[in-house]
Amino acid sequence: MIDRSQTENPLTTHAEWGAGEPRLLISRHGEDRFVYDITLDEFTLGSAAGNAVILEGTEPVHATIVHDDRDEYVLTMHGPGLMNAAREPDASGGRTEVLRTGARFTMGDWMLVFHRAEYADHGRPYGGREGGEFSDQPPQPERPEYAKEHRGLHREVPEQDADNEYSTGDGSGMEVKDG
């Protein structure tokens, strides 16, 4: 549910921790399409059975996404694929970037797009594009101390129907488990 007080007169992108309905829009060849709602603070993507998002034709653990203490969603690519930034490996051997609304990355034949409502996406203060991007904007207030309030806590995950593991069930090679 969107907090209208944040969208009608947005002054900051420091919404509540985990706000903005973060999710991944996943597709392959324009045919297979799926939405994965991000409800975990850390999860893996790839072809191995233990991943939260299982995508056929990718490395066993192709990528990791972590919801960090600053309320950012951080992607680390362990396998090959295109990203918006981080073309060179970091010290750990992976490529890491903070995900912003519209950030795209690929894993095998799969295209993944991160989405989070702009009022909660820390990269666009004062209403994002609608608030006057590229014009003079006063500084945004300091970011709240999310780490103190939410260290080790996960957002509530709705109970899933026992028969629903977020699998497409259509033989598309994609399965998503809420783990």
Phi, psi and omega per residue, in radians:
M1 nan 2.317 -3.115
I2 -1.469 2.301 3.070
D3 -1.404 1.834 -3.049
R4 -1.074 -0.446 3.121
S5 -1.127 -0.440 3.118
Q6 -1.443 -0.485 -3.042
T7 -1.687 -0.433 -3.097
E8 -1.368 -0.620 3.136
N9 -2.481 1.152 -3.046
P10 -1.261 2.239 3.078
L11 -1.965 -0.241 -3.058
T12 -2.690 2.823 3.023
T13 -1.797 0.319 3.120
H14 -1.605 1.163 3.099
A15 -1.319 -3.101 3.098
E16 -1.051 2.649 -3.125
W17 -0.984 2.209 3.106
G18 1.394 0.103 -3.105
A19 -1.238 2.959 3.042
G20 1.612 0.218 3.100
E21 0.820 1.057 -3.126
P22 -1.094 2.437 -3.126
R23 -2.799 2.882 3.049
L24 -1.959 2.309 3.013
L25 -1.714 2.049 -2.997
I26 -2.036 2.309 3.112
S27 -2.571 2.808 3.082
R28 -2.472 2.152 3.099
H29 0.965 0.413 3.124
G30 1.239 0.011 -3.092
E31 -1.830 -0.983 3.128
D32 -1.391 2.175 3.141
R33 -2.352 2.495 -3.098
F34 -2.745 2.597 3.051
V35 -2.022 2.236 3.069
Y36 -1.952 1.952 3.083
D37 -1.326 2.183 -3.105
I38 -1.439 1.963 -3.138
T39 -2.119 -0.066 -3.113
L40 -1.881 2.646 3.104
D41 -1.397 -0.312 3.058
E42 -2.688 2.341 3.096
F43 -2.710 2.795 -3.123
T44 -1.998 2.720 3.116
L45 -2.249 2.451 3.116
G46 2.793 -2.836 -3.061
S47 -1.655 -0.190 -3.110
A48 -1.254 2.595 -3.070
A49 -1.091 -0.460 -3.078
G50 -1.469 -0.031 -3.130
N51 -1.321 2.663 3.050
A52 -1.223 -0.623 3.089
V53 -2.100 2.042 -3.115
I54 -1.849 2.089 -3.112
L55 -2.186 2.062 3.138
E56 -1.042 2.417 3.066
G57 1.503 0.238 3.102
T58 -1.992 3.021 3.070
E59 -1.120 2.730 3.134
P60 -0.916 -0.869 2.989
V61 -2.161 1.634 -3.007
H62 -1.470 -0.584 -3.089
A63 -2.715 2.783 3.060
T64 -2.288 2.446 3.020
I65 -2.130 2.259 -3.117
V66 -2.120 2.305 3.000
H67 -1.579 1.833 -2.965
D68 -1.532 3.139 -3.084
D69 -1.180 -0.215 3.102
R70 -1.690 0.176 -3.127
D71 1.165 0.552 3.059
E72 -1.870 2.634 3.027
Y73 -1.791 2.082 -3.014
V74 -1.999 2.161 3.123
L75 -1.666 2.311 2.957
T76 -2.125 2.089 3.104
M77 -1.589 2.184 3.094
H78 -1.736 -0.410 -3.131
G79 -1.969 3.139 -3.139
P80 -1.228 2.674 3.091
G81 2.756 2.806 3.125
L82 -1.487 2.575 3.085
M83 -2.409 2.883 3.060
N84 -1.188 -0.623 -3.096
A85 -2.406 -2.894 3.033
A86 0.926 1.020 3.129
R87 -1.308 -0.441 -3.137
E88 -1.837 2.509 3.112
P89 -1.078 2.572 3.058
D90 -1.541 -2.972 -3.082
A91 -1.036 -0.518 -3.125
S92 -1.460 -0.090 -3.132
G93 1.649 -0.172 3.104
G94 -1.730 3.087 3.051
R95 -2.038 2.256 -3.008
T96 -2.185 2.444 3.024
E97 -2.641 2.637 3.038
V98 -1.371 2.279 -3.133
L99 -1.480 2.303 3.032
R100 -2.060 2.784 3.126
T101 -0.903 2.212 -3.141
G102 1.634 -0.094 3.125
A103 -1.102 2.324 -3.115
R104 -2.035 2.549 2.984
F105 -2.628 2.749 -3.112
T106 -2.099 2.640 3.052
M107 -2.456 1.916 -3.051
G108 1.022 -2.283 3.121
D109 -1.468 0.016 -3.032
W110 -1.631 2.409 3.016
M111 -1.915 2.251 3.128
L112 -2.124 2.356 -3.137
V113 -2.202 2.210 3.112
F114 -1.453 2.412 3.076
H115 -2.367 2.336 3.021
R116 -2.605 2.342 -3.112
A117 -0.905 2.382 -3.042
E118 -1.034 -0.512 -3.135
Y119 -1.110 -0.340 -3.127
A120 -1.926 -0.097 -3.110
D121 -1.470 1.833 -2.978
H122 -0.978 -0.193 -3.099
G123 -1.431 -0.158 -3.058
R124 -2.312 1.519 3.138
P125 -1.281 2.872 3.038
Y126 0.995 0.753 3.013
G127 1.528 0.175 3.094
G128 1.074 -2.474 -3.093
R129 -1.029 -0.598 -3.108
E130 -1.304 -0.304 -3.096
G131 -1.599 0.050 3.068
G132 1.851 0.726 3.108
E133 -0.960 2.486 -3.121
F134 1.323 0.098 3.029
S135 -1.876 3.079 3.129
D136 -1.221 2.191 3.117
Q137 -2.250 2.378 3.080
P138 -1.160 2.742 3.127
P139 -1.049 2.543 3.102
Q140 -1.351 2.560 3.080
P141 -1.044 2.779 3.107
E142 -1.025 2.601 3.121
R143 -1.178 2.430 3.092
P144 -1.062 2.867 3.110
E145 -1.480 1.251 -3.116
Y146 -1.026 -0.667 -3.054
A147 -1.048 -0.727 -3.136
K148 -1.148 -0.673 -3.064
E149 -1.400 -0.535 -2.943
H150 -2.213 0.191 -3.111
R151 -0.978 2.127 3.084
G152 1.396 -0.022 -3.136
L153 -1.662 2.527 3.047
H154 -1.903 2.647 3.004
R155 -1.149 2.681 3.128
E156 -1.132 2.361 3.129
V157 -1.849 2.161 3.137
P158 -1.106 2.541 3.105
E159 -1.145 2.445 -3.123
Q160 -1.738 2.569 3.000
D161 -1.041 2.390 -3.081
A162 -0.982 -0.487 -3.132
D163 -1.540 -0.125 -3.047
N164 -1.925 1.880 3.051
E165 -1.905 0.459 -3.076
Y166 1.032 0.626 3.085
S167 -1.679 2.439 3.140
T168 -1.218 -0.483 3.103
G169 1.145 0.222 -3.082
D170 -1.958 0.221 3.124
G171 1.306 0.327 -3.077
S172 -1.342 -0.148 -3.122
G173 1.496 0.248 -3.115
M174 -2.171 2.320 3.095
E175 -2.492 2.398 3.118
V176 -2.196 2.243 3.123
K177 -2.012 2.495 3.095
D178 -1.630 1.699 -3.006
G179 -1.967 nan nan
